[in-house]
Amino acid sequence: MTTEQIIAKVDEILVEEFELEQDAVVPEADLREDLDLDSLDAVDLIVALEKAFSFRIDEKVIVEMKTVGDIHGYVRDHFGNADQIAAAAEKASA
């Protein structure tokens, strides 16, 4: 997956999982103030991201993230070994 595909998938998860407007999901959007997500939503987000990208996410890390861009960066930086990319590509094409 390219960086653009990773970002698009993260945005898609945010829109679908939390019923957000696509226009509101921008890198600088604050998760709490702009998107009104709370710590319980963080758990749902972790589950959705782990399922989509097939890698484990430390819940402490997600809770500390402030913006959509923080999530983009984390997933981009931690989702990268060949097995994870192949698994995600397979899921995306299914």
MOCORQUI-V74173 format. One record per backbone hydrogen bond with DSSP energy under -0.5 kcal/mol. CO is the residue of the C=O (numbers start at 1). NH is the residue of the N-H. Records with the same first field share a line. If there is no record, write none. Layout:
CO->NH  NH
This chain:
2->6
3->7
4->8
5->9
6->10
7->11
8->12
9->13
10->14
11->15
12->16
13->17
14->18  20
15->19  20
21->24  25
22->25
24->26
26->29
27->69
29->68
30->34  35
31->37
32->36
38->42
39->43
40->44
41->45
42->46
43->47
44->48
45->49
46->50
47->51
48->52
49->53
50->54
58->61  62
59->63
60->64
61->65
62->65
66->31
67->71
68->72
69->73
70->74
71->75
72->76
73->77
74->78
75->79
78->80
81->85
82->86
83->87
84->88
85->89
86->90
87->91
88->92
89->93
90->94
91->94
